[in-house]
């Protein structure tokens, strides 16, 4: 199961967005929700063409 990885060997983005640890999986989920929210915000605030 997840949660047993050794985080000290990871570098770069893999340290924060890895699939081995619960913290990494949570960061992936947060980034996904944030990007979807930004897309919704962009399209809802974008001025419409007339």
PyMOL Python script that loads the backbone (N, CA, C, O; Angstrom):
from pymol import cmd

cmd.read_pdbstr("""\
ATOM      1  N   UNK A   1       0.829  -1.179   0.000  1.00  0.00           N
ATOM      2  CA  UNK A   1       0.000   0.000   0.000  1.00  0.00           C
ATOM      3  C   UNK A   1       0.872   1.241   0.000  1.00  0.00           C
ATOM      4  O   UNK A   1       2.091   1.155   0.148  1.00  0.00           O
ATOM      5  N   UNK A   2       0.246   2.388  -0.166  1.00  0.00           N
ATOM      6  CA  UNK A   2       0.984   3.650  -0.196  1.00  0.00           C
ATOM      7  C   UNK A   2       1.379   4.058   1.224  1.00  0.00           C
ATOM      8  O   UNK A   2       0.805   3.599   2.212  1.00  0.00           O
ATOM      9  N   UNK A   3       2.375   4.932   1.285  1.00  0.00           N
ATOM     10  CA  UNK A   3       2.790   5.457   2.572  1.00  0.00           C
ATOM     11  C   UNK A   3       4.087   4.891   3.088  1.00  0.00           C
ATOM     12  O   UNK A   3       4.544   5.290   4.159  1.00  0.00           O
ATOM     13  N   UNK A   4       4.699   3.967   2.357  1.00  0.00           N
ATOM     14  CA  UNK A   4       5.923   3.361   2.856  1.00  0.00           C
ATOM     15  C   UNK A   4       7.176   3.757   2.113  1.00  0.00           C
ATOM     16  O   UNK A   4       8.230   3.159   2.326  1.00  0.00           O
ATOM     17  N   UNK A   5       7.089   4.771   1.227  1.00  0.00           N
ATOM     18  CA  UNK A   5       8.242   5.163   0.425  1.00  0.00           C
ATOM     19  C   UNK A   5       9.237   6.000   1.208  1.00  0.00           C
ATOM     20  O   UNK A   5       8.900   6.620   2.217  1.00  0.00           O
ATOM     21  N   UNK A   6      10.478   6.005   0.717  1.00  0.00           N
ATOM     22  CA  UNK A   6      11.530   6.793   1.346  1.00  0.00           C
ATOM     23  C   UNK A   6      11.628   8.124   0.615  1.00  0.00           C
ATOM     24  O   UNK A   6      12.116   8.177  -0.514  1.00  0.00           O
ATOM     25  N   UNK A   7      11.167   9.203   1.252  1.00  0.00           N
ATOM     26  CA  UNK A   7      11.121  10.510   0.613  1.00  0.00           C
ATOM     27  C   UNK A   7      12.470  11.188   0.545  1.00  0.00           C
ATOM     28  O   UNK A   7      12.608  12.156  -0.203  1.00  0.00           O
ATOM     29  N   UNK A   8      13.472  10.742   1.278  1.00  0.00           N
ATOM     30  CA  UNK A   8      14.760  11.417   1.308  1.00  0.00           C
ATOM     31  C   UNK A   8      15.530  11.258  -0.007  1.00  0.00           C
ATOM     32  O   UNK A   8      16.407  12.072  -0.298  1.00  0.00           O
ATOM     33  N   UNK A   9      15.228  10.241  -0.800  1.00  0.00           N
ATOM     34  CA  UNK A   9      15.939  10.010  -2.053  1.00  0.00           C
ATOM     35  C   UNK A   9      15.328  10.754  -3.231  1.00  0.00           C
ATOM     36  O   UNK A   9      15.943  10.814  -4.297  1.00  0.00           O
ATOM     37  N   UNK A  10      14.133  11.322  -3.070  1.00  0.00           N
ATOM     38  CA  UNK A  10      13.452  11.983  -4.168  1.00  0.00           C
ATOM     39  C   UNK A  10      13.932  13.421  -4.321  1.00  0.00           C
ATOM     40  O   UNK A  10      14.217  14.105  -3.338  1.00  0.00           O
ATOM     41  N   UNK A  11      14.017  13.867  -5.579  1.00  0.00           N
ATOM     42  CA  UNK A  11      14.441  15.240  -5.849  1.00  0.00           C
ATOM     43  C   UNK A  11      13.499  15.864  -6.868  1.00  0.00           C
ATOM     44  O   UNK A  11      12.784  15.158  -7.579  1.00  0.00           O
ATOM     45  N   UNK A  12      13.501  17.184  -6.933  1.00  0.00           N
ATOM     46  CA  UNK A  12      12.700  17.891  -7.924  1.00  0.00           C
ATOM     47  C   UNK A  12      11.207  17.751  -7.658  1.00  0.00           C
ATOM     48  O   UNK A  12      10.764  17.663  -6.513  1.00  0.00           O
ATOM     49  N   UNK A  13      10.442  17.734  -8.749  1.00  0.00           N
ATOM     50  CA  UNK A  13       8.987  17.635  -8.623  1.00  0.00           C
ATOM     51  C   UNK A  13       8.542  16.273  -8.102  1.00  0.00           C
ATOM     52  O   UNK A  13       7.473  16.158  -7.502  1.00  0.00           O
ATOM     53  N   UNK A  14       9.341  15.256  -8.321  1.00  0.00           N
ATOM     54  CA  UNK A  14       8.956  13.925  -7.840  1.00  0.00           C
ATOM     55  C   UNK A  14       8.911  13.866  -6.320  1.00  0.00           C
ATOM     56  O   UNK A  14       8.289  12.971  -5.747  1.00  0.00           O
ATOM     57  N   UNK A  15       9.564  14.810  -5.674  1.00  0.00           N
ATOM     58  CA  UNK A  15       9.505  14.863  -4.209  1.00  0.00           C
ATOM     59  C   UNK A  15       8.112  15.254  -3.730  1.00  0.00           C
ATOM     60  O   UNK A  15       7.663  14.803  -2.677  1.00  0.00           O
ATOM     61  N   UNK A  16       7.433  16.092  -4.505  1.00  0.00           N
ATOM     62  CA  UNK A  16       6.119  16.596  -4.103  1.00  0.00           C
ATOM     63  C   UNK A  16       4.963  15.867  -4.773  1.00  0.00           C
ATOM     64  O   UNK A  16       3.878  15.781  -4.198  1.00  0.00           O
ATOM     65  N   UNK A  17       5.172  15.340  -5.978  1.00  0.00           N
ATOM     66  CA  UNK A  17       4.091  14.727  -6.743  1.00  0.00           C
ATOM     67  C   UNK A  17       4.379  13.260  -7.053  1.00  0.00           C
ATOM     68  O   UNK A  17       4.299  12.842  -8.208  1.00  0.00           O
ATOM     69  N   UNK A  18       4.712  12.483  -6.035  1.00  0.00           N
ATOM     70  CA  UNK A  18       4.965  11.061  -6.265  1.00  0.00           C
ATOM     71  C   UNK A  18       3.731  10.238  -5.903  1.00  0.00           C
ATOM     72  O   UNK A  18       2.889  10.679  -5.121  1.00  0.00           O
ATOM     73  N   UNK A  19       3.634   9.068  -6.466  1.00  0.00           N
ATOM     74  CA  UNK A  19       2.500   8.195  -6.209  1.00  0.00           C
ATOM     75  C   UNK A  19       2.757   7.170  -5.121  1.00  0.00           C
ATOM     76  O   UNK A  19       1.900   6.327  -4.854  1.00  0.00           O
ATOM     77  N   UNK A  20       3.893   7.224  -4.503  1.00  0.00           N
ATOM     78  CA  UNK A  20       4.247   6.233  -3.495  1.00  0.00           C
ATOM     79  C   UNK A  20       3.783   6.612  -2.093  1.00  0.00           C
ATOM     80  O   UNK A  20       3.470   5.735  -1.288  1.00  0.00           O
ATOM     81  N   UNK A  21       3.734   7.902  -1.795  1.00  0.00           N
ATOM     82  CA  UNK A  21       3.389   8.328  -0.440  1.00  0.00           C
ATOM     83  C   UNK A  21       2.014   8.979  -0.416  1.00  0.00           C
ATOM     84  O   UNK A  21       1.533   9.469  -1.438  1.00  0.00           O
ATOM     85  N   UNK A  22       1.399   8.983   0.729  1.00  0.00           N
ATOM     86  CA  UNK A  22       0.093   9.616   0.876  1.00  0.00           C
ATOM     87  C   UNK A  22       0.199  11.122   0.679  1.00  0.00           C
ATOM     88  O   UNK A  22      -0.711  11.748   0.135  1.00  0.00           O
ATOM     89  N   UNK A  23       1.300  11.696   1.117  1.00  0.00           N
ATOM     90  CA  UNK A  23       1.504  13.134   0.948  1.00  0.00           C
ATOM     91  C   UNK A  23       1.630  13.494  -0.532  1.00  0.00           C
ATOM     92  O   UNK A  23       1.089  14.510  -0.968  1.00  0.00           O
ATOM     93  N   UNK A  24       2.328  12.681  -1.297  1.00  0.00           N
ATOM     94  CA  UNK A  24       2.468  12.915  -2.732  1.00  0.00           C
ATOM     95  C   UNK A  24       1.159  12.783  -3.463  1.00  0.00           C
ATOM     96  O   UNK A  24       0.858  13.578  -4.354  1.00  0.00           O
ATOM     97  N   UNK A  25       0.374  11.788  -3.099  1.00  0.00           N
ATOM     98  CA  UNK A  25      -0.938  11.607  -3.727  1.00  0.00           C
ATOM     99  C   UNK A  25      -1.868  12.751  -3.386  1.00  0.00           C
ATOM    100  O   UNK A  25      -2.645  13.189  -4.234  1.00  0.00           O
ATOM    101  N   UNK A  26      -1.804  13.244  -2.161  1.00  0.00           N
ATOM    102  CA  UNK A  26      -2.629  14.381  -1.755  1.00  0.00           C
ATOM    103  C   UNK A  26      -2.233  15.628  -2.540  1.00  0.00           C
ATOM    104  O   UNK A  26      -3.100  16.411  -2.926  1.00  0.00           O
ATOM    105  N   UNK A  27      -0.935  15.825  -2.782  1.00  0.00           N
ATOM    106  CA  UNK A  27      -0.479  16.973  -3.557  1.00  0.00           C
ATOM    107  C   UNK A  27      -0.954  16.895  -5.008  1.00  0.00           C
ATOM    108  O   UNK A  27      -1.287  17.920  -5.603  1.00  0.00           O
ATOM    109  N   UNK A  28      -0.987  15.705  -5.576  1.00  0.00           N
ATOM    110  CA  UNK A  28      -1.493  15.541  -6.937  1.00  0.00           C
ATOM    111  C   UNK A  28      -2.977  15.886  -6.981  1.00  0.00           C
ATOM    112  O   UNK A  28      -3.429  16.562  -7.906  1.00  0.00           O
ATOM    113  N   UNK A  29      -3.734  15.430  -5.993  1.00  0.00           N
ATOM    114  CA  UNK A  29      -5.157  15.728  -5.953  1.00  0.00           C
ATOM    115  C   UNK A  29      -5.400  17.225  -5.778  1.00  0.00           C
ATOM    116  O   UNK A  29      -6.285  17.786  -6.425  1.00  0.00           O
ATOM    117  N   UNK A  30      -4.637  17.870  -4.924  1.00  0.00           N
ATOM    118  CA  UNK A  30      -4.780  19.320  -4.725  1.00  0.00           C
ATOM    119  C   UNK A  30      -4.465  20.083  -5.997  1.00  0.00           C
ATOM    120  O   UNK A  30      -5.171  21.031  -6.342  1.00  0.00           O
ATOM    121  N   UNK A  31      -3.422  19.686  -6.695  1.00  0.00           N
ATOM    122  CA  UNK A  31      -3.049  20.364  -7.940  1.00  0.00           C
ATOM    123  C   UNK A  31      -4.123  20.168  -9.007  1.00  0.00           C
ATOM    124  O   UNK A  31      -4.400  21.081  -9.786  1.00  0.00           O
ATOM    125  N   UNK A  32      -4.725  18.985  -9.045  1.00  0.00           N
ATOM    126  CA  UNK A  32      -5.785  18.719 -10.004  1.00  0.00           C
ATOM    127  C   UNK A  32      -7.006  19.581  -9.713  1.00  0.00           C
ATOM    128  O   UNK A  32      -7.562  20.194 -10.624  1.00  0.00           O
ATOM    129  N   UNK A  33      -7.428  19.634  -8.455  1.00  0.00           N
ATOM    130  CA  UNK A  33      -8.577  20.463  -8.089  1.00  0.00           C
ATOM    131  C   UNK A  33      -8.301  21.939  -8.348  1.00  0.00           C
ATOM    132  O   UNK A  33      -9.191  22.663  -8.794  1.00  0.00           O
ATOM    133  N   UNK A  34      -7.086  22.391  -8.076  1.00  0.00           N
ATOM    134  CA  UNK A  34      -6.741  23.799  -8.309  1.00  0.00           C
ATOM    135  C   UNK A  34      -6.778  24.132  -9.798  1.00  0.00           C
ATOM    136  O   UNK A  34      -7.274  25.193 -10.175  1.00  0.00           O
ATOM    137  N   UNK A  35      -6.268  23.253 -10.642  1.00  0.00           N
ATOM    138  CA  UNK A  35      -6.269  23.528 -12.078  1.00  0.00           C
ATOM    139  C   UNK A  35      -7.686  23.520 -12.645  1.00  0.00           C
ATOM    140  O   UNK A  35      -8.005  24.336 -13.509  1.00  0.00           O
ATOM    141  N   UNK A  36      -8.534  22.618 -12.177  1.00  0.00           N
ATOM    142  CA  UNK A  36      -9.925  22.607 -12.628  1.00  0.00           C
ATOM    143  C   UNK A  36     -10.635  23.870 -12.167  1.00  0.00           C
ATOM    144  O   UNK A  36     -11.408  24.457 -12.925  1.00  0.00           O
ATOM    145  N   UNK A  37     -10.386  24.291 -10.942  1.00  0.00           N
ATOM    146  CA  UNK A  37     -10.982  25.519 -10.431  1.00  0.00           C
ATOM    147  C   UNK A  37     -10.532  26.742 -11.214  1.00  0.00           C
ATOM    148  O   UNK A  37     -11.339  27.632 -11.485  1.00  0.00           O
ATOM    149  N   UNK A  38      -9.259  26.799 -11.583  1.00  0.00           N
ATOM    150  CA  UNK A  38      -8.759  27.921 -12.373  1.00  0.00           C
ATOM    151  C   UNK A  38      -9.368  27.951 -13.771  1.00  0.00           C
ATOM    152  O   UNK A  38      -9.651  29.026 -14.300  1.00  0.00           O
ATOM    153  N   UNK A  39      -9.571  26.785 -14.370  1.00  0.00           N
ATOM    154  CA  UNK A  39     -10.221  26.732 -15.677  1.00  0.00           C
ATOM    155  C   UNK A  39     -11.664  27.226 -15.599  1.00  0.00           C
ATOM    156  O   UNK A  39     -12.110  27.988 -16.457  1.00  0.00           O
ATOM    157  N   UNK A  40     -12.385  26.796 -14.579  1.00  0.00           N
ATOM    158  CA  UNK A  40     -13.763  27.244 -14.401  1.00  0.00           C
ATOM    159  C   UNK A  40     -13.802  28.749 -14.175  1.00  0.00           C
ATOM    160  O   UNK A  40     -14.642  29.444 -14.747  1.00  0.00           O
ATOM    161  N   UNK A  41     -12.906  29.249 -13.349  1.00  0.00           N
ATOM    162  CA  UNK A  41     -12.839  30.681 -13.079  1.00  0.00           C
ATOM    163  C   UNK A  41     -12.503  31.467 -14.343  1.00  0.00           C
ATOM    164  O   UNK A  41     -13.091  32.521 -14.588  1.00  0.00           O
ATOM    165  N   UNK A  42     -11.580  30.977 -15.133  1.00  0.00           N
ATOM    166  CA  UNK A  42     -11.203  31.657 -16.367  1.00  0.00           C
ATOM    167  C   UNK A  42     -12.381  31.743 -17.328  1.00  0.00           C
ATOM    168  O   UNK A  42     -12.670  32.816 -17.858  1.00  0.00           O
ATOM    169  N   UNK A  43     -13.058  30.633 -17.557  1.00  0.00           N
ATOM    170  CA  UNK A  43     -14.150  30.636 -18.519  1.00  0.00           C
ATOM    171  C   UNK A  43     -15.384  31.379 -18.005  1.00  0.00           C
ATOM    172  O   UNK A  43     -16.172  31.878 -18.808  1.00  0.00           O
ATOM    173  N   UNK A  44     -15.566  31.461 -16.719  1.00  0.00           N
ATOM    174  CA  UNK A  44     -16.720  32.197 -16.207  1.00  0.00           C
ATOM    175  C   UNK A  44     -16.469  33.706 -16.187  1.00  0.00           C
ATOM    176  O   UNK A  44     -17.426  34.475 -16.282  1.00  0.00           O
ATOM    177  N   UNK A  45     -15.220  34.153 -16.067  1.00  0.00           N
ATOM    178  CA  UNK A  45     -14.909  35.571 -16.030  1.00  0.00           C
ATOM    179  C   UNK A  45     -14.470  36.137 -17.380  1.00  0.00           C
ATOM    180  O   UNK A  45     -14.317  37.350 -17.522  1.00  0.00           O
ATOM    181  N   UNK A  46     -14.270  35.276 -18.359  1.00  0.00           N
ATOM    182  CA  UNK A  46     -13.838  35.715 -19.674  1.00  0.00           C
ATOM    183  C   UNK A  46     -14.947  36.527 -20.333  1.00  0.00           C
ATOM    184  O   UNK A  46     -16.096  36.088 -20.353  1.00  0.00           O
ATOM    185  N   UNK A  47     -14.623  37.714 -20.877  1.00  0.00           N
ATOM    186  CA  UNK A  47     -15.660  38.503 -21.514  1.00  0.00           C
ATOM    187  C   UNK A  47     -16.196  37.810 -22.774  1.00  0.00           C
ATOM    188  O   UNK A  47     -15.440  37.221 -23.547  1.00  0.00           O
ATOM    189  N   UNK A  48     -17.491  37.893 -22.956  1.00  0.00           N
ATOM    190  CA  UNK A  48     -18.103  37.226 -24.109  1.00  0.00           C
ATOM    191  C   UNK A  48     -18.008  38.120 -25.343  1.00  0.00           C
ATOM    192  O   UNK A  48     -18.072  39.345 -25.236  1.00  0.00           O
ATOM    193  N   UNK A  49     -17.860  37.515 -26.488  1.00  0.00           N
ATOM    194  CA  UNK A  49     -17.792  38.261 -27.753  1.00  0.00           C
ATOM    195  C   UNK A  49     -19.205  38.614 -28.201  1.00  0.00           C
ATOM    196  O   UNK A  49     -20.138  37.824 -28.055  1.00  0.00           O
ATOM    197  N   UNK A  50     -19.337  39.794 -28.741  1.00  0.00           N
ATOM    198  CA  UNK A  50     -20.665  40.220 -29.232  1.00  0.00           C
ATOM    199  C   UNK A  50     -20.636  40.418 -30.722  1.00  0.00           C
ATOM    200  O   UNK A  50     -21.653  40.775 -31.318  1.00  0.00           O
TER     201      UNK A  50
END
""", "prot")
cmd.dss("prot")
cmd.show_as("cartoon", "prot")
cmd.util.cbc("prot")
cmd.orient("prot")
